[in-house]
Amino acid sequence: MKDRYQYGKEPVYCYTQESDEILVVGNNDKIYLLSERLSASKYSYQSPIAFVDETIFDEFYAEIGDNNPKAIVTSYDFQGMSEFLEAYAYTPVYSTGSYQIYMQSQEN
């Protein structure tokens, strides 16, 4: 049986190149390692640290807004993520039972 993280890793290969930075929402750094992609944020994981210090949310969203991750992998609606995805025109391109991968439209 495949590790559940494998399902997040494989499509990342299809939608990104090794030089692309991605964002994995939550606390799933294993996907960065398995996919051989770097984080688009110094906060490679946001949970639970952002819930301890609410100012981290502002810094985190400003940083990823500036860095434009090629793909965003998420398994749940992290605080403010739906609004970020909409504001920066990310759309879903792949979904499993556990993960969704979003890519920014080509127009941005």
N, C-alpha and C positions, 0 to 999 in steps of 0.2 A: 504494500500500500504506500502510495506517495505521501510524503510529508505535506501537510496543508500549505506550507510556505512555497512548495514547488509550484503550486497553482498561481501564485503571485509572480513568481520568477519567470516562467516560460513566456507569457505574453509580453513581458517587459522586453525580452530579446526581440520580439517581432516588431514592436513599435518604437524602439529606441536604438541608438548606436552606443557603443562603449563610451564614447566621449560625452554623451548626454548626461546631464544631471536630472535626477528624478526626485520626487517627494513621496515618501511612504508615510501615510497619516497614522498616528497612534504610536504604538510601541512595537514595531515589527522590523527592527533593523536587519534581521536575517535576510530579508528580501534584497537589501543593498548588497550584502555579501554574495548571495547566490546569483544575483543578476550581474554582478561586477559593474555596478553603476554607483556614482557618487551622489550624496545628498545635496539638494539645492539649498539647504539651510544648515546653519550650525546646530540647529535643533533637529538632529536626525530622528529623534523621538520626542514627542510633545506631551505624552501622557505618562506619568502624572505630574511632571514638573510645571506645566502651564496652569494646572489647577492649584498648585501651591502658591504661585506668584502670578496673578492675573495680568500684570504688565507684560509678561512673556508673550501672551496672545498678540498684543499690538506689534511687538518687535518681530515675532514670527511671521505674521501676515505681511508686514512691510518688506521683510527680507525676501520672502518668496514672490511677492509682487515685483520686486526689482530683478530677481534672478530668473524668472520665467522657467520653471521646471518643464522639461519636455513632456513628462508624464507624471500624473498623480495617481498613486495607488491608495485606495482607502477601503476599509472594511465596515465603516460606520460613519454616521454624520457627526464628525468632530465639531466642536463648538465653532461656528462661523464658517465652516468649510463650504457648505452649500452656497452661501452668499459669495464667497471668494470664487468658486467655480463659475458661477453665473457672471460675476463682474468681469472676469478675465476670459470669458468665452471658452471655457473648457467643456467638452462634451464627452459622454461615455463612449468608449470604443470596444470595451471588452468587459465581460462580467462572468464570474463563477458564483457558486453559492456563497463564497466567503469574501471575495474581493471584487472591486470595480476599478477599472483603469480609465482615466480621463486624459484626453489630449486637448491642447489648445487648437482652435480653428486656425487654418492657414492664413486667414486674413490679419491675424495679430502678429 
